[in-house]
């Protein structure tokens, strides 16, 4: 049971660390798409 809880904590922290990075990348991609659309 203790191993499962540690595993869940590792997954939780990895998501918490990578989520802001992924959201920044997606925002940059959206801005690129808007610039492409505005050029047309």
C-alpha positions as CSV (number, residue, x, y, z in Angstrom):
1,X,0.0,0.0,0.0
2,X,2.9,2.4,0.8
3,X,4.5,1.7,-2.5
4,X,1.3,2.6,-4.3
5,X,0.9,5.9,-2.5
6,X,4.5,6.8,-3.3
7,X,3.9,5.9,-6.9
8,X,0.8,8.1,-7.0
9,X,2.8,11.0,-5.5
10,X,5.5,10.7,-8.1
11,X,2.8,10.8,-10.9
12,X,1.1,13.8,-9.2
13,X,4.4,15.8,-8.9
14,X,5.4,15.0,-12.5
15,X,2.1,16.3,-13.7
16,X,2.4,19.4,-11.6
17,X,5.9,20.1,-12.9
18,X,5.2,19.4,-16.6
19,X,1.7,21.0,-16.8
20,X,2.9,24.7,-16.7
21,X,5.6,23.9,-19.3
22,X,3.0,22.3,-21.6
23,X,0.6,25.1,-21.2
24,X,3.3,27.7,-22.2
25,X,4.1,25.7,-25.3
26,X,0.5,25.5,-26.3
27,X,0.0,29.2,-25.8
28,X,3.0,29.9,-28.0
29,X,1.5,27.6,-30.7
30,X,-1.8,29.4,-30.5
31,X,-0.1,32.7,-31.0
32,X,1.7,31.4,-34.0
33,X,-1.6,30.2,-35.5
34,X,-3.2,33.5,-34.9
35,X,-0.4,35.3,-36.7
36,X,-0.7,33.0,-39.7
37,X,-4.5,33.5,-39.8
38,X,-4.1,37.3,-39.5
39,X,-1.7,37.4,-42.4
40,X,-4.3,35.9,-44.6
